[in-house]
Amino acid sequence: MSEFLTYLENRISETMQQEKRLIDSGRKDEANLEKIKNNVYGICKTIYEVAQKQTQEEKEAETFFVKKLEHLETTWRESYEKAKEFSNTEKILVEEIKLAALSEARQQFEAEV
């Protein structure tokens, strides 16, 4: 198993544990934010696994993965800008969290490549 996949699995586990701790302490709103991070790491893991299965060469898999992350980033950034335009603070926060988690995962991936 690649180090990057292990990293994603660890981040998924950590965010799940943090979400549970927050729920147990009555902090449901904060727990929901951890769940968002967890979902982003899960999406990255799925895309990474698909990239590994669908391509023969490592370089092709890397390119596929990065392109998918770039597409997600573009989509989420557009959603963030739209939320700002309409002063939707809840949506702004959600999109910021998604973008931050995606950026963290991408930086980790690039550090390993």
Stockholm file with secondary structure:
# STOCKHOLM 1.0

chainA/1-113         MSEFLTYLENRISETMQQEKRLIDSGRKDEANLEKIKNNVYGICKTIYEVAQKQTQEEKEAETFFVKKLEHLETTWRESYEKAKEFSNTEKILVEEIKLAALSEARQQFEAEV
#=GR chainA/1-113 SS CCHHHHHHHHHHHHHHHHHHHHHHTTCHHHHHHHHHHHHHHHHHHHHHHHHHHHCSSHHHHHHHHHHHHHHHHHHHHHHHHHHHHTTCHHHHHHHHHHHHHHHHHHHHHHHHC
#=GC SS_cons         CCHHHHHHHHHHHHHHHHHHHHHHTTCHHHHHHHHHHHHHHHHHHHHHHHHHHHCSSHHHHHHHHHHHHHHHHHHHHHHHHHHHHTTCHHHHHHHHHHHHHHHHHHHHHHHHC
//
